[in-house]
Amino acid sequence: MRTFLSHHGLQYDIGFYEPVAIASALGGGIHTSEAATSYAEPVRPQSDSTSLNSTAPGARLQRKVLRDDVYDAILELLMSGEITPGTSLGIDPLARRLGVSPTPVREAMVQLEGTGLVERTALRGYRVADPLTAAQLAEIIDARVILETGAIERAFRSIDALLPPLTEALQAHRTQAEALNERKDLDYPSLQRYFNADWNFHHVILEHCGNRYLREATERLAFSTHRMRQLAGHRSVSDGDQAVAEHTAILEAIRTRDVSTARQAMQNHLAAVAERTIG
């Protein structure tokens, strides 16, 4: 899955690999979508049968994989704080930096605009969006409470299928929280692994709620939640033990098939995330 809040769930989730060209351009440490293809050279037009502009299924797949890789690479730049709010994002400079053609960069920027991480202004192109205000963040959490308590209720319809992956997701989250506790200095890849594991617990519930629109709406908001943590800095991941405990309470309520308690546990967890992040 994709890194940080996967396009298919922010990934964010647990299958990692490092594309050669992009990892080299950014100094390594990129965790992105599941794929077996790596790109050591910029994409150039090929023959008519294999061109990325071709309608051949293989060409379309190759183009999509590259676009997803570029999306994840730019996302890492934004979420790591390497590119600060207000910075202009030129298509050509980004393409040169990543070692790709401008086309996948342009496509990735259109996607990122939908997350609110970047914004486009007339005649000036793209720029990194300003940090969200405390009031905006409170609204995001409120929306997530409505969506995710609804999702958890619907996931009870397939509870037997939900429990095994959710139990696994909780253990992965606990492992990453323990790894952070052992580190004296937190680098971006370590934080990203923690955030991915944290989000994946939520993603598993959404995957079993039986409503793709509910899942997609929540995933879009998850980008903004990650921005909350970016704004708060390392303080926002010092709560790993608390977050694991809150996820455990959610899982235990699901195991006992207590939907009301599960909904309340999710609401309590999201409220606590907001409190720990923005005070």
JOTAPE-V368302 format. One record per helix or strand of 2 or more residues. SS is the DSSP state (h for helix, s for strand). FROM is the first residue (numbers start at 0). TO is the last residue. If there is no record, write none. Layout:
# JOTAPE-V368302
<<SS | FROM | TO> <SS | FROM | TO>>
This chain:
# JOTAPE-V368302
<<h | 19 | 25> <h | 56 | 78> <s | 87 | 88> <h | 90 | 97> <h | 101 | 114> <s | 117 | 120> <s | 124 | 127> <h | 133 | 181> <h | 187 | 206> <h | 211 | 236> <h | 239 | 254> <h | 258 | 277>>
